[in-house]
Amino acid sequence: MSIMSEHVEGTVRRMRRIGVIAGLIVAIGALAGCSSSADTSTPAAADAANAGNAAPNGGAAAQKDSSLDVAAAPVADARSLIVTGSLYITVEDPLAAADKAATIVQSAGGRVDARNETAPQGRDGGSATLTLRIPADNLDKVVNDLRALGTVDNFATQARDVTTEVTDLDAKISTLRASTDRIQGLLADAKNIADIITLENELASRQAELQGLEAQQRGLDDQVSMSTIDLSLTTVPVVVAEVDNSPHNFWDGLVSGWNGLVAFISVALVVVGVLLPWAVLGALLFAAVMFLVRARRSRIARRRPKPGAVAPQFAGATNPGLWATPPSAPAAAAAAAAPPAAAAEAVPPPQPAPTENPAPKHPAP
């Protein structure tokens, strides 16, 4: 029973400890919300509140001193503006002007984020476009130096006020940092494994959120501190006057007609030269086809029987009437179906013509 009671008491103490830690975490979150709402007025007030909370001794006095300092400090017009714009300049040499513009910006502490150049071609004198990041404090001076590169065609700027966003972001970051410090202190004093795991998970979550807010702050500070100007450098377009080459008299018409004839003959010769190899190839193919057709016809003609091949069988017949007598139907069909040699054998030999018996002579009465 004693062992059981000790186990129960240990469980109860562990649950109480977890409850206390959970209550501290909730209290820290409530304090974070309250401090974020109270610190949205000025970043200096947030820093003063954090300094008062972090002070181990004399925290109340520090808070009072900080509040008095903030109240005594004059409210300055420190707005956070993101300035963007575009500048179009006509110059004689865009590529050389782009080099000068980059030098001007870099000398003022800025940088060139993007650069695109087009070389001159024919009537086009080339062009260049640059994305310039200029310090906000030196924007006016740098723009005046860029205007001296040529003739300004267009210049426009836009400003976006992000003072509220910057203030809210600073307050959230300061609150999360204070909350993270408190959780780290609780984690250093924790002895139970369950408490350590809970605190580590909460610390990791808050540190990830803090890193995301710090990244947003860095990006916003870069946009506020460095203005963005898109610079476009071009040349004056080259205009070429059109020349009227139409004929105005007889001689001009004759020359124009002769030139047209020469041009037509030249084009015709080019076309003939292109088509001549194809014509030769077509002629060769046609000659080959005709040769094959004639060879096939000659072979077919040699296989057919000649018309006078059956005539010698009737050479010895003396009765011309047998020549005109047609053979019987079966003999004719057999002769037509049989080959020429078989037909010659199937024809019966000619019979000798019967001799005419003279009528008997009767003696006259």
Residue, then its C-alpha position, 0 to 999 in steps of 0.5 A: m500500500s505504501i508503494m501504491s500511495e507513493h506512486v499515486e502521490g508522484t503522479v499527482r505531483r507530476m500532474r500539478r507540475i504540468g498544470v503549473i507549466a501549462g498555466l505559465i504558458v497561457a499566461i505568457g501568451a496572454l502577456a504577449g497579446c497584451s504587450s503587442s496591443a499596448d506596444t503598437s503605438t511606438p517601437a520605443a514603448a515596446d523596447a521599454a516594456n521588454a526591458g522592464n519585464a526582463a529586469p530581474n530587480g527593480g523592474a517596476a522602477a525601470q518601467k516607470d523610467s522608460s514610460l517617462d522617457v517615452a512620454a517626454a520624447p517628442v513624436a517625430d514624423a518617421r514614416s516608412l515609405i516604399v518608393t518605386g518609379s520609372l525614368y526614360i531617357t534619350v541618349e546618343d549611346p545607350l550602352a555607354a550611358a548604361d555604364k555611367a548610370a551603373t557607376i552613379v548608382q554604385s557610388a551613391g551606395g546603391r546597386v543594379d539588380a537587373r540589366n538588359e542591353t540591345a546592340p545597335q542594328g541597322r537603323d536601330g541605335g540600340s537600347a538598355t534597361l536597368t533596375l536600380r536600387i538607390p538609397a532612399d536618402n540619396l534618391d533625389k541626388v542620384v535622379n538628378d545625376l541620371r538626368a544629365l545623361g541625356t534628354v528625359d522623356n518621362f519620370a514618375t514615382q510612387a510611394r506606399d506608406v508601410t509605417t503601420e506594417v513596420t510598427d506591428l511587425d516590430a511589436k510582434i518580433s519583440t513580444l516573441r523574443a521575450s516569450t522565447d526567452r521565458i520559455q528557455g528559462l523554464l526549460a532550463d529549470a525543468k526536471n521532468i522529461a514530459d515537461i522538457i518535451t512540452l517546453e521544447n515543442e513550444l519553444a521550437s514553434r515560437q522560434a519558427e514563427l520568430q524567424g518568419l517574422e524576422a525574414q519579413q522584417r528584413g525584406l520590408d526594411d530593404q524595400v524601405s531603405m532602398s528605392t527601386i527605379d526602372l531606367s530605360l535608355t534609348t536613342v532617337p529613331v533614324v528616319v530614312a526618306e523614301v526615294d521616288n524611283s517611278p519613271h517620268n519620261f520616255w527614257d526613264g520608262l525604257v530604262s525601267g522596262w529594260n531593267g524589268l526584262v533583265a530581271f525577268i530573264s534572270v529569274a527565269l534562268v534561275v528557275v530553269g537552273v533549279l528545274l533542269p536536274w529534275a527534268v533530266l531525272g524525269a526523262l531518265l525515268f520515262a525512258a526506263v519505263m518505255f523500255l520495260v513496256r516495249a520489252r514486255r510487248s515483244r515477249i508477248a508477241r513472240r509467244r503468239p502463234k503465227p497465222g500461216a502455221v496450219a496452212p501446210q497441212f492442207a498443201g496436198a489437198t486437191n479439192p478446194g471444197l474441203w477448204a471451205t467446209p467448216p469442221s464440226a463443232p466438237a472438233a472446232a472446240a477441241a482445236a481451239a482449246a488445244p495448243p497449236a501443236a495438238a491442234a495440228e495433230a487433231v486435224p485429220p489428214p485430207q482425204p483424196a477427192p473422189t473421182e467422178n464416174p462418167a455416166p454410162k454411155h447407152p448405145a443409140p437406139 
